[in-house]
Structures are given as C-alpha cells and as structure tokens.
Amino acid sequence: MVKIRLTRLGAHKSPFYRIIVSDSRARRDGPFIEILGTYDPKVEPSAIKVDVERAKYWIQNGAQPTDTVRKLLQKAGM
C-alpha cells in the first residue's frame, strides 16, 4: 500500500519534515516515490507548504495519508 507520510530532517532538537509518498513497508527515512511538500513546526505559526494538486492525485489513486498528514493537508486548504 502507498502512504502519504512525514520523513524527518534537520538537526538534533530542530526537526524539519518532508511530506512524502512512499511504500508503507519502507522505513521512515528510507526510499520514497515523490516529495509533496514540507512542514516546519519550529516557526510560529507552523510553516506548511504542500502541492495540493499532487496530493489530490495520490489520494484519488489510493494513497492513504497518516493521521498527522491528514491534519496538515486540512490546514493547507485541502
């Protein structure tokens, strides 16, 4: 199954995330299919940048967003 989920980047205690499409069996920071956007929780307000059209495409084709990504997509206007 294909999932839309977060992968962690950034230094120790300074996380930065990418919103990616990957196989559900792949590890968190492992191989991915496509990068959909970024999420930076350290700035106020949180910076969320998402390619909404590509996210809609992947969801229509069966990709399942995780609970956290679903909330981020709603905040981004999807």
Steps between C-alpha positions, in 0.01 A plus 500: 500500500614854429497752786537876525710562808773710661873440484725678748786730409688762699743506789462366852205671673432702184268282291393577146272266307427414139158377396569202276328219315657161573434130527359418843765231550789744454668642811428858611807663345538243224418506130198697381302550181440876502540809721172689540609779733659603828396563860700710747353483854767726656378831355191685621256433341610162363614519137314254277570492126318234300438435130126451544440383142753217531362404842149476352639289213662252740193476725275437197736221395479324837773654717404514868618806699602445861297678770762774540526560126121506469488785755781686324322469164182642655697797636656551157154538348425158357 
